[in-house]
Amino acid sequence: LLPKNRLLRQYERVLCEAVADVGVDINCACSYDHLLGSLSFVSGMGPRKAANLKQNFARLGGAIAKRIDILKKRYLGPVVYNNAVAFLRIREIEQLPNQDLHPLDNTRLHPDVYHRQVWAVKIAIDALERVENNNKDEENFKMESLKIVMENSKEEVERLFNATKMEWEQHYGPTFNVAGWDPRNNVPSHMWKDKVEELDLDAFARMIENSGQGKWDSHLQMIKWEFRLPYEDPRKPMAPLNGDKLFRLIAGESDSTLRKGIIRTGKVIKNGEYGSRVKLEGDISAFIPLRYLADKHVVSSDEIVNVGQVVTAVITEVKKEHFTVDMSMRMEDIKKLPSTWERPLSLLPLDEDYFDMGAAQRIEQEKQAKRDALIDRQNENVGTPSTRPKPGRQQRRACAHPAFRNAKHNDVDRELKESGEIMVGEALIRPSLTKTNNLAVHWVVKLGSIKLIEVQECEKDTEASIGKKLKVKEHEYGSIDELLGRHISPMNDHVESLVNHRKFKDLPEDKIEEELVETKRRSPEGVFYHLCWMEGHPGYASLRFILSQSIKQYTIGITPGGFSLGSKVYPKLDLLLNDFKKNPRGMTSSRSRIASSSFTSRSTQHSGIDSNRQNRLGQASRPRPPPPTSVVPPRPHPPPFPQNFPPPPPNGHLPPPGRPPNYGQPPPPPPPAYNMPPPPSGPPPRPPYGAPPRPPAY
């Protein structure tokens, strides 16, 4: 469902968050290859820094006994050390026999709070009501105080856990959820009896702030909880998804948005022997049983609805285990008030003391009026097979305009082509075959090139009449004459300014590319460009240029307002070219991406990136092909009368088979070219859990 690069980026983010939650034992990660990968996801590090850390670990030998040694022995630089040290743990292993490890080196606390500022040591000494001494055993005195306080807090956590479990089992039996017990949230502060709880850390934080050393309140609270739960895994065990939660995650719906009595609109995708299958908004599957398609007796679902028809029905049952709903189109069900339907148990009951029943009834009456109007419109659309328009059949119009033809696509094209140059710039209009309320305009851009424009009709009196409003995308016209005068005529003027421009050449695209390559070969320092028609896509021009060795191109559309490039429309062609000449590559970021030509789409420039370089997930980068060295192969000649499809996206990404083209739509932007800089990989580095705030400026 997701592109591979986005999926890998999300995987990388999740791994970074998991490593930040549980930390990494630096000695084990550097000693065992299967654990080395976790170092790559430590905030502030990556594959290269992790590999360098392992090399330094092997070169210096032994194991790291203190966090501060990572900086002293230059395992890491000062910046990387400051960002990553809070996630690197020092635990007891076989390589560290009889070592007196610092107890806080296995916590989330940053060394700045117990080495540089020593707030954690002061809290431990004050909790034990000891007095600091300045003799030679000062370091042992501090570490002993920390161990005593942490052991006291650990015993208090065990006492609270046993007491909570015993009390629960006395009332509810042996159903206590061990994984769900969280002492941070489930135990009130007055229940804690450990040494740290006796201290007023808020007053201590205010005293530090008043002395001008910054705000340390959050760090002091973190010290207290790391004394109690050193590097406790905050993640909860994965629980199986039940029906309601799984339905909400997959369908994006809940009982408040999808329940009995709610009216929904969908499209009929299949008519069967027992009813019709409907696809609702949000890709939710629905089924309308045969007896609920109409109030009268129904023999076949084809009598009521067609495949592809949009229908409106009311939900009668939600089957979450099957990810589907049952619906009804009977008038008696649609007219029922929402308050008469059964309310789901997951929703709070309506309390008469707080719920305004009168206001609810007024709202239901307003909705009932809208519902009746919707039913009337639905009755107009639903009929018998003889009265319903069949998809793909042309609806003739009663129109005497000289530019209108009640003819098919091929007949109109044949008339325009047989008329020759006299019809260049002219347009003929016919009923559309795709939709009954649409018209199709055949506009002759140049000799042998016809562009098809889809027009939507609005405010029609009858099926055979022309709509009072004609819409082409965001443009709206009141008649056929206004459509030809305000839409087709300005585009003819823009075509004339294009073909008379000094940079335009009426040559095939492959000839233009060969000329650009030859010009670049003679003058390597210049940037050369030309304008030409896109041979296979009428109504679109191509701005082809060469910067280094490969030909690039921008697709230019012709609109009544001027020349469109991406999302911007230029009233004059020179304005578009001025923006292009200022920064040819910069236009891809905000307007239209650069699309490689036919012979450059299969070969790109070598960017100098090491093909053996690996990303954080251990995947090797795909080697890029060298630049082409042979002569540009000739492009096959287009058919005499090209099909009127919009330009395909570059690099050969064609639309899926069976999907009709969007007439007159500009091509979608292509993916970035190989020589564009890659997007940044991975999330921004997270600040270390427990890092001190920035010191105040003096």
N, C-alpha and C positions, 0 to 999 in steps of 0.2 A: 504493500500500500504506500510506502514511503520510498523516495529515492535513496539509493544506497549511501550517498554521501551524507544525507541528513540522518539516516538511521545510524551510521557509524558515529556521527557527532553526538547523537543522543546517548549511545552506548558509552562514549567517552565521558560525557557529563555524569552519567550515573555512577561509573567507576570512580570518578574523582570524588563524588559525594560520599560514596561508601568508604573509600580510603580515609577521607577526612573524619568520618564518624568513628572508625575503629583504630586508625593509626597503622603504622608498619614497624615491625621489629627490624631495625636496621642491620643487626648482626645476622639474623636468619636470612634476610633478603639478599645480603651480599654473599652469603655462604652457599645458598642453594639456588640453582638456576630457575627452578619452577616458581620461586617466590620473587625473583628479581623484577618481574613485570609490574608488581604492585608499586615499586618505586617510581615508575614512569607517571603514575597518576597522583603523586603527592603534589600539593599546590606549590608552585614555584619551581618544579622540576619537570623533566620530560625524558624522552628516551636517551638523548645525548648526555644530559647531566647524570642520569641514573647509571649509564655505562661508565662514565668517568668516575663516579663514586665507587663502583665496584673495582675498577682498575686501581684506584688509590688504596682501597681496602686490601686487595691482594698484594700490592707493592709494599705496604707498610707492615703487613702481617699481623696476626693476632686478632683480637676483637676490640670493639670500642666499649670502654667501661663507663664513660661519662659523656653527656651531651656536649659539654663545653669542649671536649677533645675534638669534636668534629670541626670546630673552628680553629682550635689551637694547632692541630696537626694538618690543617688545610685539606681536609677531605672535601669541603665545600667552601666556596667564596663567602664573604660576609653578607652579601645581599641575598643569595640563595639560602644561606644558613638562617637568616632572620625570617624568611618566608616559610621554610619547610621544617624547622627544628621542632615545632610543637606537634607535628604529626609523626616524628621519628621516635620510637620507643626503645628504651634500654631495659631489657629483662634478663633474668638469671638464665644462663645457658651453660653448657659444658665447657665452653671455651673461657669462661670467667669463673674459675674455681676460687673459693675463699676471697672473693672480691666484695668489698663493702660498697654496694651500689647505692647511689643517691635515690631515696624513695620517690622523689618528685620527677625523676627522669622517666618514669613509667606512667605519667599522667598527661593530661592535655595542657598543663600549665606551661607557659613560655618561660625559658630560663631567666628572662628579665625580671620576673616577679619573685624569684627565689635566689638569684645570683647577684643581679645588679641592684635591685631595690629591696630585696629580702623581706617583702611584705609577708610572704607565706611563712617564713621562719619566725617573724615577730608574732604572727597570729598563733602559731603553735606554742611559743614560749609563754605568751600571755594567757592562753587557755590552760596551761599547766601551772600558772602563777609562779613561774620561775624567774630568776634574775640572771641576766646575761653576764657572763664573765669574759674577760679579755686575756685569759691565759692561753697556753699552747694547745689546750684541748678544746678550744672554742668550736672548731669544725665538728668534732665528735659530739660536742654538747648540742649543736644545732640539729645534726642528723638524728640523734637519740630523741630529741623533743619531737621532731617530725614523725618518727616511727611510732612513738607512744600515742600521739594524737590520732594518727591514721588508724592505728589498731583499736583505739577507743571508739572511733566513729564506725569502724567495721563491725564491732560487736553490737553497737547500737542498731545498725541496720538489720542484723540478724535477729535481735530481740523484737524489733517492730514487725518484721516479717512473720515470725512465729506467733506473735500476739494477734496480728491481723488474720492469719490463716486459722488459728484456733477459734476466734470469734465468728468467722464466717462459717466454719463447719458446724458450730453449735446451732446456728440458725438455718442453714441451707444444706447441710450434709457435706460429703466429700466432693464438692464441685468447685473448689477454689481454683481460679485461673492464675497459675504462677507467672506465666509470661505477661499477663495483663496488669500485674501489680507494679506500680510506679511510685516509689517513695517520694518523688518530687511533688506529685499531684495528689496521691492518695493518703498521705500522712500530714495532718496539720502541724504547724510549727510548734504548738504548745506540747505536742507529744514527744518531741525530740529531747533526749536527756544527755546527749554527749557533751564533751567539753567545749566544742566549737560553738554550740548553740548558746552558751552562756555569754558569749562576747557580743557587744554592740558594734557590728561591722558598719552600720550606717554612720554612727558617730565617728568611727575611725576614718571612713571615707571623707567625711566633711572636714576632719582635721587635716587630712592630707591635701585636700583641695584648698583649704585656707592658707596652707603653707606655700602655695604656689607650685605644687608638683603635679597638677592636673587632676582629672576625674578618674578615680580608680574603683568606683562602687561596683561596677559589673565584674571587674577582675577579682575583687574581694569575695563576692558571692560565688564566683567560679572556684576560688581556692577552697571555700567551705565544702562545696559539693564534690570536688576532686579528692578531698580528705575522706569523704564518705564513700564515694563510688569512683575510684580511680579508673579512668578510661572504660567506664561502663558502656556497653553497646546500646545506643538509644533506639536501635531498630527493633520493631516488633516482629515476631515470627510470622511468616506468610500464612495467611488464613485462606481456606478455599472460598471461592466466590459463590454466593448463593444466587438464587434466581433473580431477586430484585436488583441486587447490585450488578450482576452480570448483564442484565437487560439494560440498566441505566448506562453502563460503560459502553456497550456495543451500540445500542439504539440511540443513546443520548436523550432518552425520555424517562420521566418518572410518573408517579401517580397523580401529581398535580398538573401535568401537561398532557397525559394520555390516560384517559379513564372513560368509563361508561357515560354516555350523554354528550360527549364532545363531538362536534361536527368537523370533519376533515375533508380535504380535497385531494384527489389522486387521479392517476391515469390507469386506464384499463390495459393490462398487458396480456391477458389471456382469457378467452371464454371457453368454459368447459361444460361437461354434462350436468354438473351439480351446482354451477354458479360461475362467478367471474372473479379472476385474480386481479387485484389492484395494487399499484405501487404508490404509497403515500409520500408526502414530503418528508425528507430525511431518509429515504430508501427503506421505509418500513413496509413490510408485506402485509396486505390485508385481503380478506376473502368476503365476498358478498354471496350468501347462499341464494339459490334460485328462487326460493319463496319470499326472499326479502328484496328482490330487485324491483318489485312494483306491488301496488295494492291488489291488482287483479291477478288472476291465475296466469302464470308464465310457463310456457312449454319449453322454450329455448332462450338462453341468455342473449343470443344474437338478435332477438326481437326487441330488446330494450337498449343495449349498449353495443358499441363497436370497439374493436381493439384500437388503442390509441386515443380514445375519447376521454376527456376529462370529466369526472363525475364528482358529486358531493354527496356524502352519506354520513350517518351518525354511527359512532362506535357503540356496539352492544356488548362486547366482551373482549377483554385483553388476555391473551394467552402468552404469558411471559416465557414459559418453558419452551414454547415453539417459536418465539420471536415473531408473532403475528397477532392480528386483531380481526375480530368479526365485525361486520358493518351491515347497515340496513339502509335501503333507499325508499322504504315505505313512508308515506306521508304521516301516518299515525305515529311512527317512531321519531321522525324528524321534528314534528310539532310538539313533542313532549317537552315540558319544562326541565331544565337541568336539575332542579331541586327534587324532582320525582325519581331520578335515577339513584341506584345504590351508591353510597359514598365509600371509597376504599378505607380499610381499617388503618392504613399507615398515615392517613391525614387526621388532623385533630378534629374532634366533633365540634359542631356548631353550638356554641353556648348562647342561649337566648338573652342572658344578662349582658353580653358584650357584642353580640352579633345583631345588626340592624336588619330585621326581616323585611321591614317596609322598603328600605332602600334596595335590598336585594330583589324584591318583587318588581320594583320600577325598572331596574336594570334588565331583568328577565323579559319584561314587556317590550323594552326597546330592542333587545336582541330578537324577540319573537317577530317584531315587524321586519327587521332585516332578514330573518330567516324565511318569512313568507315571500319577500321579494326574491330571495335566492331560489326558492322553490318554483316561482313563476318563470324565472329565467331557465331553470333546469327543465321545466316542462316544454319550453320552446326548443331546447336542444335535443330532447329525447323524443323519438317518434318511431314510425315503422320503417322497415327497410326501404320502402318505395319513396319516402319523403326525406330520409336522412341523406346528406351528400356523402358520397363514398370518397375516401382518400385517394388522390391521384387522378380524379376526374376533373376536367376543366369546367368551371362555372362561367357560362357565356354572359356577356354584359350587353345591355341595351344602350350603346354609345355610338354616336354618329361623328365623333371627332375624326378629322382626317389622319391623325397619327395613331389611331387605335385600330387594332386588328383582333378579331375573334378567331385567332389561328394558333397553331402549336409552335413550339420553339423552333423546330427545323424549318417550318414554312416561313417564319419571319426572318430567320437568318438567310434563307435562300433569296428572299426578296431583296434584302439589303445588299447581298453580295452581287446579285445580278444587275443591280442599278449602277454599280461602279463608283467612280469618284464623286458623282453628284450627291451621294448620300453620306459622304464623310462629314462628320459633325452633327448629323441628324439622328433622330431617335424614333423608334416605333414602340408602341405599348400593347401588351396583350395580357389576358388573364393568366395568373400564375397556376402552375400545376401542383405546387407544394402545399398551398393553403388557399381555401376558397375566398378569403377576404384579403387577398394580396394581388398585386399587379407586378408584372415584370417589364422593365424598360430595357430595350436593346439599343445601346448607344454605340455608334460607329466612331471609334477613337481615331483610326486611320484606315487606309484601304486594306481590307482583309482582316482587321482586328476589331472585334465587337465585344463590348463589356456589358454584362448583365447586372442590372440594379433592381433590387427587390423593394417594392413599395407597399406599405401597409395602408389599408383602407379603414377609415373610422367613420362612424355616424352614417351608416348605410340605411336607406329607406327600405329597400328590398334586396334580395340576393342578386338580382340582375342589374341593379343600379350601381353607379360609381359613387364611392364614398364622398361625403362632403369635405372630409379632411384626408389628405394623403401625406403619409409620414415616410421619410427616408432617414433612418437613424434618428438624430436629434432635430432634423429639419422638418418643418410642417408647411404644407401648401394647401390652397383652397380649391384648386382645379387642375386639370391637365395642362392648360396653357400656362398657369403659374409654375407648375413643375418644370415645364420645358424652358421657361424664361428665366427662372431664378436658380435652377439646379443644373440643367444641361448646358445652357448658354455660357455661364461663367466658366464651366470646365472646358468648353471649347476655347475660350480666351486663354486659359492657362496652358492648354496643349499647344496653342500657337506660340506663346512666349517660350515654351520649352523647346520646340523644334527650331526656333530662330535664335536660340542662345548660342553664344560663341563656343561653348564647351560641349554642345550636343552633336552627336554623330549618328546618322541613321545607318548604322552598320550592325551586323550580328554581334552578339556578346563575345564570341570567341575571337573575332577580329579585333574588337576593342581591347581584349586582354593581351593579345599578341602585340598590339601597338604599344600598350603601356609597358610591357616587359622590355621591348626593344628600346623605348625611350629611356627607361630606367638604366638599361645597360650602357647607353651612351653617356648619361648624366647621373651617376650614382647618388649624388648629393641632393637631388631635387625630389619633390613630392608631386606626382602627376596624377591627373584625374580626368575623367570624361563622363558625359551623360549619354545614356542610350535607352531604348525601350527594352523592357523585359519581354522576350519573344513569346514565351508560353503563357503570359498573364496580361491580358489586355487592360489598359488603363493604369499600369504601373510602370514607372521609370526606374532606372538603376544608376546610382552614383558609384562608379567603379574607380578605385584608386590603388596606388602601390606605394607603400612606405619603405619596405626593406626588400624582401624577395617575393612575397606572396601578394596576390591580388585580393583586395577586400571590396565589399560593396555594401551600400545602404539602399534599402528599398524606399522609394518615394511614391506616395500616393497622390492622386489628383482629386481634390474636393472643391466644392463651390467656394470655399473660403481661401483656397490657395493650394500650397503643396505641403503635404503631411509627411513628417518624419518621426516615427514613434508616436508619442502623445502630443506633439506640438505641431501647429499648423502655421506656415509662413505665408504671408500674403504675396510675397514676391520671391522668385527663385534666387535672386542675388542675396537676399537676407539669409536664406538657408545655406548658400555656399560660403557666406562670410562666417557663419558659425562653424562650418566644417573646416575652413582654413585656419581658424583660431586654434582649434584643438581637434584634429581628426579622431584621435582615440577617445577623447573625453566625451564625445557625443554618445558613446555606447552606454555610459553609466546612467544617464538620466533621460535619454530620448530613444535611441535605437541602437541595438548592439551591432557590432560588425559581423557580417556574414561572409564566410569564405566563398570564393567562386568554385566552379565545378572541379577544376583541376587542383585547387588547393585544399579542398575539403578532405582529401584522402592523404595529405602529407602536410605537416606543419614544421615550423622551425624548431631546431633543437635549442632549448632555453638554457642549457648549461647545468641543469639540475642533475644531481647524481641519481642514476636509475636504481642503484642498490640501496638508496636511503629508505628507511622504514619509518612508518608513522607509529603512533603510540600503541596501536593495536597489533603491531608486528607484521603489518602487511607491506609488501614491497611495492614501490611505485612502479607503474607500468612504463617501460622505456619508450621514449618518443622517437618517431622516425626522423631520419635526416631530411633536410630540405631537398626539394626536387632539383635535379641537375640536368634533366633532359629537356628537350623542346616541348612546349605545351601541346598536348594532343588535341587534334581538332574536335570540336563539338559537333554532334550530329545536327543536321538542319531541322528546324521545327516543321510541323505540318503546315500546309498552305493556309489553313484557317484554324488557329489554335483554339483549344477549348477555353471557355471563359471561367476558369477556376482562379481563385486568389493565389498569389505566389506561395509556394510551399516554404516551410521553415528551412533555414540553411542546414548543412551537414546531413541532408537526407532524411530528416525526421518527417515522415509523411503522416497524414491523419489516418486513423484506423479505418480498415475497409468497411464499407457499408454506410459510413457517415456522410451525409450530403454536405457539399461545400457551402460556406457562408458567402453568398454572392456579395461582391463589392467590399468585403472586409479586408483590411490590410493584413499582411502576414504577421504571425506572432513573432516576438523577439527571439533570436536564436540563443543557444547556450553560449557561455563565454568561449572565446577562441583559446587555443593552446598557449598563445604567447601573452595572454593576460595574466596578471599576478593572481595566485591562488588565494581563496578566502582564508582567513585565519582559522587554524584548526584548534578545536577544543574550547572549553569555556575560559573566561578570564580567570587568572589565579585568585583563589579565595584567600582572604587574610587568615593567618594562622589562628586556630582556636586558642585564645589566651594571649595573643600578642598585645603588648602594652600600647596605649594611645600615643599619639605623636606628642613629644614634649612641647610645652608652651614656649612661644617666642618671647624673648626678652627684649 
